Amino acid sequence: MPPARANRADYKMPADMLVRISGVMNMTRDVGTSLGVAFGAVLYVLASGTATTGGHAIASTAGFELAIVVFAAVALLAVILAVFGKQMAGA
């Protein structure tokens, strides 16, 4: 969660709970980062293994291309959901 949103979310919490809230937010950010890196590595290995013609440079490029395309699609989906989610919540 971005710091501005985190600050807005936790300012109503009692002081004794802020430590726990901060820990949970940091943990979820770390888990999300770890899962993203692992998912990117899986995509890279899968695409690199299928592109065997042309040597290692072609296989490596195919792995990066697949990971970038998938992550770009996920980011686009997140933007679409954020925009339409706000519109639906306001309706």
C-alpha positions, 0 to 999 in steps of 0.5 A: 500500500502506498505510504499516503494511503497507509497513513490515511488508513491507520490514523484512526487506529489506537496507538498500541495497534499501529505496530501490528498494523505496520508489521502486517502491511510490511509482511504483505508487501514482502510476500507480494514482492517475493511472489512476483519475483518467483512468478517472473522466474517461472515465466522466464524459465518456461519461455527460455525452455521452449525457445531452443533454436538460436542459442542462449541469447534467443532463449533468454530474450524469449524468457524476458519478453514473456515475463514483460508481456504478462506483467504488463497485462497484469498491470493493465488489468489492475489499472482497469479494475481500479478505475472501474472499481471506483466508478462502481463504488460511487454509483 
